[in-house]
């Protein structure tokens, strides 16, 4: 399943952001963040490209009959973000999918970083704390999916990392921020998929750059 998760206005912002991204990499902001978690600079661009391209790709996992009618062509605003509800396809059902750039890439990266952690158990505890907070603040929105305030995961991840794993705070912040968002925001709400009245419920959210990807980067920089 291929569909772009952003509306036209956000797409224009993304195009400009991609251009700015090259300058950001040059001045070392993102490079600095990934360097702090142990990712070599020569792999940085490939990882960013894989995350961005992967955010377009959703792998279907299961299909469920929808419990409610879908809202066709409705624009919904949640936490300041504008979402456009996709139109239904017959028969009306909800497809549970996993987003490559927003779920699989950060998950594999987090698992790798966890093997490099000096205190992996403390990193897991920090992740559990972020998972709990994200789960409590996550809100199911009909026609959209599960929505979480964007700054909550990175702020809580950075704080938990600094308190529990000060010697490897950036690494712990990335793992806690990304995995805490995925588990607390998506996986623990899978049972609510059939009540969301949305054609596609994607684990990994509405795309990488407004979700898990930025959560990890911001958490590392804060830590």
C-alpha positions in Angstrom: 0.0 0.0 0.0 1.5 3.3 -1.1 0.0 6.7 -0.1 1.4 10.0 1.0 0.5 10.8 4.6 0.5 14.6 4.2 -1.9 17.1 2.7 -0.8 19.5 -0.1 0.2 22.3 2.3 2.2 20.0 4.4 3.7 18.5 1.3 5.0 21.9 0.2 6.5 22.4 3.6 8.1 19.0 3.4 9.7 19.8 0.0 11.2 23.0 1.4 12.3 21.1 4.5 14.1 18.5 2.4 16.1 21.3 0.7 16.8 22.9 4.1 17.7 19.4 5.4 20.9 19.4 3.3 22.0 22.6 4.9 21.1 21.3 8.4 23.2 18.2 7.8 26.1 20.4 6.7 26.0 22.5 9.8 26.0 19.3 11.8 22.7 19.4 13.8 21.3 16.1 12.7 24.8 14.7 12.2 25.6 15.7 15.8 22.5 13.9 17.1 23.2 10.7 15.3 26.9 10.8 16.2 25.8 11.0 19.9 23.9 7.7 19.6 26.8 5.9 17.7 25.6 6.2 14.1 28.6 6.9 11.8 28.3 10.1 9.7 28.8 8.1 6.4 25.6 6.2 7.1 23.6 9.3 8.0 22.2 10.3 4.6 21.3 6.7 3.7 19.4 6.4 7.0 17.5 9.7 6.4 16.7 8.7 2.9 15.4 5.3 3.9 13.3 6.8 6.7 11.7 9.4 4.3 11.1 7.0 1.4 9.8 4.3 3.9 7.3 6.8 5.3 5.4 6.4 2.0 5.1 2.6 2.3 2.6 0.8 4.4 2.6 -3.0 4.7 -0.9 -4.5 5.3 -1.1 -6.9 8.2 -4.8 -7.5 8.7 -8.3 -6.4 7.7 -11.2 -5.8 10.0 -14.8 -4.9 9.3 -15.4 -1.2 10.3 -17.7 -0.7 13.2 -18.8 2.8 12.0 -19.3 4.6 8.8 -16.3 6.5 7.4 -16.2 10.3 7.1 -15.4 11.1 3.5 -13.6 14.2 2.6 -13.6 15.6 6.2 -10.7 17.8 7.5 -9.9 17.2 11.1 -7.6 19.3 13.3 -6.0 17.7 16.3 -3.2 19.3 18.4 -2.7 22.0 15.8 -2.2 19.5 12.9 -4.6 19.3 9.9 -5.5 15.8 8.7 -7.5 14.9 5.6 -9.6 11.7 6.1 -9.0 9.3 3.2 -12.1 8.1 1.2 -13.5 4.7 1.8 -13.0 1.8 -0.6 -15.7 -0.8 -0.9 -16.3 -2.9 1.0 -16.0 -0.7 4.1 -13.3 -2.1 6.3 -10.2 -1.0 8.2 -6.8 -2.2 7.1 -4.1 -2.5 9.8 -0.7 -1.8 8.4 2.8 -1.1 9.5 4.7 2.0 8.2 8.2 1.2 7.0 9.8 4.6 7.7 7.8 5.3 10.8 7.9 1.9 12.5 10.3 -0.7 11.0 13.4 1.6 10.4 13.3 3.2 13.9 12.6 -0.2 15.5 15.6 -2.0 13.9 17.8 1.0 14.8 16.5 1.0 18.4 17.2 -2.7 18.7 20.7 -2.2 17.4 21.3 0.7 19.8 20.0 -1.4 22.7 22.8 -3.9 22.0 25.3 -1.1 22.3 23.9 0.2 25.6 26.0 -0.1 28.8 22.9 -0.5 30.9 20.2 -2.0 28.6 17.9 -2.7 31.5 17.8 1.0 32.4 17.1 1.9 28.8 14.2 -0.5 28.9 12.9 1.2 32.1 13.1 4.6 30.4 11.2 3.2 27.4 8.5 1.9 29.7 8.1 5.3 31.3 7.7 7.0 28.0 5.3 4.2 26.9 3.1 4.8 29.9 2.9 8.6 29.4 2.3 8.3 25.7 -0.4 5.7 26.3 -2.2 7.9 28.8 -2.1 11.0 26.5 -2.9 9.2 23.2 -6.3 10.0 21.8 -8.3 7.9 19.3 -9.7 10.2 16.6 -12.4 8.9 14.3 -11.2 8.9 10.7 -7.6 9.6 11.7 -6.2 7.0 14.1 -4.3 7.5 17.4 -3.0 11.0 17.9 -0.4 12.0 20.5 0.9 15.5 21.3 4.2 15.8 19.4 6.4 17.2 22.1 5.3 14.8 24.9 7.4 11.7 23.8 10.7 13.6 23.1 10.5 15.6 26.3 9.7 12.7 28.5 12.3 10.5 26.7 15.0 13.1 27.3 14.1 13.5 31.0 14.0 9.7 31.6 17.3 9.2 29.8 19.1 11.9 31.8 17.7 10.5 35.1 18.2 6.8 34.4 21.1 6.6 31.9 23.1 9.8 32.3 26.3 8.1 30.9 24.5 7.3 27.6 21.6 9.8 27.7 21.4 10.5 23.9 21.2 6.7 23.1 18.6 6.1 25.8 16.6 9.1 24.7 16.4 7.9 21.1 15.3 4.3 22.1 12.9 5.5 24.7 11.4 8.2 22.5 10.9 6.1 19.4 9.9 2.8 21.0 7.8 4.5 23.6 5.9 6.3 20.9 5.3 3.2 18.9 4.3 1.0 21.8 2.3 3.5 23.8 0.8 5.4 20.9 0.1 2.6 18.4 0.6 -1.0 19.6 -1.4 -0.7 22.9 -4.3 0.8 21.0 -4.5 -1.8 18.3 -7.8 -3.1 19.8 -9.4 0.2 19.0 -8.7 0.0 15.3 -12.3 -1.1 14.4 -13.8 1.8 16.3 -11.8 4.5 14.5 -13.8 4.5 11.2 -10.7 4.9 9.2 -9.8 3.0 6.0 -6.1 2.5 7.1 -4.7 2.3 10.6 -0.9 2.4 10.2 1.5 1.5 13.0 4.1 4.2 12.7 1.6 7.0 12.3 1.0 9.7 9.7 4.6 9.6 8.3 8.1 9.7 9.7 8.8 13.4 9.6 5.9 14.4 11.9 6.2 11.4 14.2 8.7 8.9 15.3 11.6 10.3 13.3 11.4 13.8 14.8 10.7 12.3 18.2 14.0 10.5 18.2 16.0 13.5 16.9 14.5 16.0 19.3 14.9 13.6 22.2 18.6 13.1 21.4 19.2 16.8 21.1 17.4 17.5 24.4 19.4 14.9 26.1 
